[in-house]
């Protein structure tokens, strides 16, 4: 009797198990090292995390903030295990500094490969001095900008002044590397003659979103002149120093900008070490392509993203091979 009961119990349990849906295959966890909490890159990283984790993809993302992009590049260069399961937020600028072994890197680092661009960044100089009409008019003037480790707001505008113009002009400048918000405050208070402002843009559509310090300067009520870097200065800088893309910020992108403005654009987005598995890079790039409109639901910067903008300005050899396959299949490359 006991034997019969046991057999019947096994049959019932087996039938119940057969009726249950098959357990979903476990997803492979990919770590995303972002930037400090609250930054645009961090919020867009959170958007990508939600898109992938809620989508029908065999990966899931575990998103974490870090001290910044230099930390991210160093992490992938130092940790062989992380190269297999970790992607990071970085910029073309910080990637170039790493490859060259320039500050903030003590030695050369392996350059990372692109998976997908979030947005381009655009910075330029603005002045409240009516006698300053161009960058050349800044000879001998006081200029405030971000600190040198702040690649977009410090190193890059300094590189444009160093490489895009003559040596005597650069040596005449009184540059103060004080930080982004501090530079804006110094200009508003009349402590300097010019300062860096800027924001983020989609190079395909030209849509633009000003950075917080730009909003502060524009709201000051001062009559401002926006200074064009010139395409020539950007190209000289890209040839001699840091890789920048000459593009134009459209007129009316911010208050007081009456004509298109040539700037040296950098970009920030998702990168991986060359050792990162190709199939994972393919899936992540595919998720970005398929859900490009969803990014705008999480942050205003997401509204600047576009399918073509995901790789705008990048040559195939600088794109991760797995991601490259996804862009080729989608007809973007």
C-alpha positions in Angstrom: 0.0 0.0 0.0 2.8 2.4 0.9 4.5 1.5 -2.4 1.4 2.3 -4.3 0.9 5.6 -2.5 4.5 6.6 -3.2 4.1 5.8 -6.9 0.9 7.8 -7.1 2.5 10.8 -5.3 5.4 10.7 -7.8 3.0 10.6 -10.7 1.0 13.6 -9.3 4.2 15.6 -8.6 5.5 14.8 -12.1 2.3 15.9 -13.7 2.3 19.2 -11.8 5.9 19.9 -12.7 5.2 19.1 -16.4 2.3 21.6 -16.2 4.6 24.4 -14.9 6.3 26.7 -17.5 9.9 26.0 -18.1 12.2 28.1 -15.9 13.6 31.0 -17.8 17.3 30.7 -18.6 19.4 32.8 -16.2 20.7 36.0 -17.6 24.5 36.7 -17.7 25.2 39.7 -15.5 27.2 42.6 -17.1 28.6 45.3 -14.8 28.3 48.9 -15.9 30.6 51.3 -14.2 29.2 54.8 -14.7 30.1 58.2 -13.4 29.1 60.0 -10.2 25.5 59.8 -9.2 23.4 62.6 -10.8 25.5 63.2 -13.9 24.0 62.8 -17.3 26.1 59.7 -18.0 24.9 58.1 -14.8 21.2 58.6 -15.6 21.7 57.3 -19.1 23.5 54.3 -17.7 20.4 53.7 -15.5 18.2 54.0 -18.6 20.3 51.3 -20.4 20.1 49.1 -17.3 16.3 49.3 -17.3 16.1 48.7 -21.0 18.2 45.6 -21.0 16.9 44.1 -17.8 13.2 44.6 -18.8 13.8 43.5 -22.4 14.1 40.1 -24.0 17.9 39.9 -23.9 20.1 37.2 -22.4 22.0 39.7 -20.4 21.2 41.8 -17.3 23.1 44.9 -16.2 24.2 45.8 -12.7 24.8 49.5 -12.7 27.2 51.3 -10.3 28.5 54.8 -9.9 32.3 55.4 -9.8 34.6 58.4 -9.1 34.7 59.1 -12.8 35.9 58.1 -16.3 39.6 57.9 -15.4 38.8 55.3 -12.7 36.8 53.3 -15.2 39.6 53.1 -17.8 42.1 52.2 -15.1 39.8 49.5 -13.8 39.5 47.7 -17.1 43.3 48.0 -17.7 44.2 46.6 -14.2 41.5 43.9 -13.8 41.7 41.1 -16.3 38.5 39.4 -14.9 36.5 42.7 -15.2 37.4 42.9 -18.9 35.2 39.9 -19.5 32.0 41.1 -17.8 32.3 44.9 -17.4 31.5 47.9 -19.6 32.1 51.5 -18.7 31.1 55.1 -19.3 34.0 57.0 -20.9 34.7 59.8 -23.4 36.8 59.9 -26.5 38.9 62.5 -24.8 39.7 60.4 -21.7 40.3 57.4 -24.0 42.9 59.4 -25.9 44.7 60.6 -22.8 44.8 57.0 -21.5 46.3 55.8 -24.8 49.0 58.6 -24.7 49.7 58.1 -20.9 48.9 61.8 -20.2 47.5 63.1 -17.0 45.5 61.9 -15.1 47.1 58.6 -16.2 50.6 57.8 -14.9 51.4 55.5 -17.9 49.9 54.4 -21.2 46.7 52.4 -21.1 45.0 50.1 -23.6 42.4 52.2 -25.4 38.8 51.1 -25.1 36.4 50.2 -27.9 33.1 51.9 -28.5 29.8 50.2 -28.0 27.5 53.2 -28.4 27.6 57.0 -28.0 25.2 58.7 -25.6 25.8 62.3 -26.8 28.4 64.7 -28.0 29.7 67.4 -25.7 30.3 70.9 -26.9 32.3 73.6 -25.1 33.3 77.1 -26.1 34.3 80.5 -24.5 31.9 83.3 -23.7 32.7 86.8 -22.6 30.9 89.8 -21.2 33.5 92.3 -22.6 32.0 94.1 -25.6 35.5 94.7 -27.1 36.2 90.9 -27.4 34.7 89.6 -30.6 36.8 86.5 -31.3 39.2 84.1 -29.5 42.1 86.1 -31.0 40.9 89.2 -29.0 41.6 87.3 -25.7 45.3 88.0 -25.9 46.5 88.9 -22.4 43.0 88.2 -20.9 41.9 86.2 -17.9 40.1 83.0 -18.8 38.4 80.6 -16.3 37.8 76.9 -17.2 37.4 73.5 -15.6 40.3 71.7 -13.9 42.7 69.8 -16.2 41.5 66.4 -15.1 38.0 67.5 -16.3 38.8 66.5 -19.9 35.8 68.2 -21.5 35.8 71.4 -19.5 39.5 71.8 -18.7 42.0 69.9 -20.8 40.1 70.3 -24.1 39.6 74.1 -24.2 43.2 74.5 -23.0 44.4 72.2 -25.8 42.4 74.3 -28.4 44.1 77.5 -27.1 47.5 75.8 -27.1 47.3 74.1 -30.6 44.8 76.2 -32.5 46.6 79.5 -32.1 50.2 80.7 -32.0 52.6 80.2 -29.1 52.8 83.9 -28.2 49.1 84.2 -28.0 48.8 81.2 -25.6 51.6 82.4 -23.4 49.9 85.8 -23.0 46.7 84.2 -21.5 46.0 84.2 -17.8 44.2 80.8 -17.6 42.6 79.8 -14.3 41.7 76.1 -14.0 39.1 76.5 -11.3 36.3 74.0 -12.1 33.2 74.3 -14.2 30.8 75.9 -11.8 33.5 78.1 -10.4 34.4 79.3 -13.9 30.8 80.3 -14.5 30.6 82.2 -11.2 33.9 84.0 -11.9 32.5 85.3 -15.2 29.2 86.3 -13.8 31.0 88.2 -11.0 33.4 90.0 -13.4 36.5 88.3 -12.0 37.6 87.0 -15.4 37.2 88.1 -19.0 36.0 84.8 -20.4 34.9 81.4 -19.3 34.0 78.0 -20.7 30.3 77.1 -21.2 28.6 74.4 -23.3 26.4 71.4 -23.2 25.4 68.3 -25.1 24.1 67.7 -28.6 23.1 65.2 -31.2 25.5 65.7 -34.1 22.9 64.3 -36.5 19.9 66.5 -35.7 21.8 69.4 -34.1 19.5 69.3 -31.0 21.3 70.9 -28.1 20.9 70.9 -24.3 22.9 73.4 -22.2 24.9 72.2 -19.2 23.9 73.6 -15.7 26.8 76.1 -15.6 25.8 77.4 -19.0 22.3 78.0 -17.7 23.8 80.0 -14.8 25.8 82.2 -17.1 22.9 82.8 -19.5 20.6 83.7 -16.6 22.9 86.3 -15.2 21.5 89.0 -17.3 24.9 90.0 -18.7 25.2 90.8 -22.4 27.4 88.0 -23.7 29.4 87.3 -26.8 29.9 83.6 -27.8 33.4 83.0 -29.3 33.8 80.7 -32.3 36.8 78.4 -32.0 37.0 78.2 -35.8 37.1 75.0 -37.8 40.8 75.6 -38.5 41.7 75.7 -34.8 39.8 72.5 -34.1 41.4 70.6 -36.9 44.9 71.8 -35.8 44.2 70.6 -32.3 42.9 67.2 -33.5 46.1 66.8 -35.6 48.5 67.8 -32.9 46.8 66.8 -29.6 43.5 65.4 -28.4 41.0 64.0 -30.8 38.1 66.4 -31.3 35.5 66.6 -34.0 34.8 69.9 -35.7 31.0 70.4 -35.7 28.8 73.5 -35.4 26.4 74.3 -32.7 23.3 75.7 -34.4 22.2 79.3 -34.1 19.7 79.9 -31.3 20.8 76.7 -29.5 21.3 78.9 -26.5 20.1 82.5 -25.8 22.3 85.1 -27.5 23.8 82.7 -30.0 22.9 84.4 -33.3 25.1 82.4 -35.7 26.4 78.8 -35.9 29.4 78.2 -33.8 32.4 76.0 -34.6 33.4 73.9 -31.6 35.6 70.9 -30.9 33.2 68.1 -29.9 34.0 65.2 -27.7 31.6 62.4 -26.9 30.6 60.2 -24.0 29.1 56.8 -24.2 29.5 53.1 -23.5 32.9 51.5 -24.0 34.5 48.1 -23.4 38.0 46.7 -23.3 39.0 44.9 -26.5 38.9 41.6 -24.5 35.2 42.0 -23.8 33.3 39.1 -25.4 32.0 40.0 -28.9 28.6 38.4 -28.3 28.0 40.6 -25.3 29.0 43.8 -27.1 26.7 42.8 -30.0 23.7 42.4 -27.6 24.3 45.7 -25.8 24.7 47.6 -29.1 21.6 45.9 -30.4 19.7 47.0 -27.3 20.7 50.6 -27.8 19.7 50.5 -31.5 16.3 48.9 -30.8 15.4 51.2 -27.9 16.9 54.5 -28.9 13.6 56.4 -28.3 13.3 55.0 -24.8 16.3 56.8 -23.5 14.5 60.1 -23.6 12.0 58.9 -21.0 14.7 58.7 -18.4 16.7 62.0 -19.0 16.6 65.0 -21.2 19.9 64.0 -22.7 18.3 60.8 -23.9 16.2 62.9 -26.2 19.4 63.9 -28.0 20.3 60.3 -28.9 19.7 59.0 -32.4 20.5 55.7 -34.2 23.0 57.3 -36.5 24.5 59.3 -33.6 25.4 56.1 -31.8 28.6 55.8 -34.0 28.8 59.3 -35.6 32.4 60.2 -36.2 33.9 56.8 -35.3 35.9 54.6 -37.7 35.2 50.9 -37.6 38.6 50.0 -36.1 37.6 52.0 -32.9 34.3 50.2 -32.5 34.1 47.0 -30.6 33.8 44.1 -33.2 30.7 42.8 -31.6 29.0 46.2 -31.6 30.2 46.8 -35.2 28.3 43.7 -36.3 25.1 45.1 -34.8 25.5 48.5 -36.5 26.2 46.8 -39.9 23.2 44.5 -39.5 21.0 47.6 -38.7 22.3 49.4 -41.8 23.9 52.2 -39.7 27.4 51.4 -41.0 
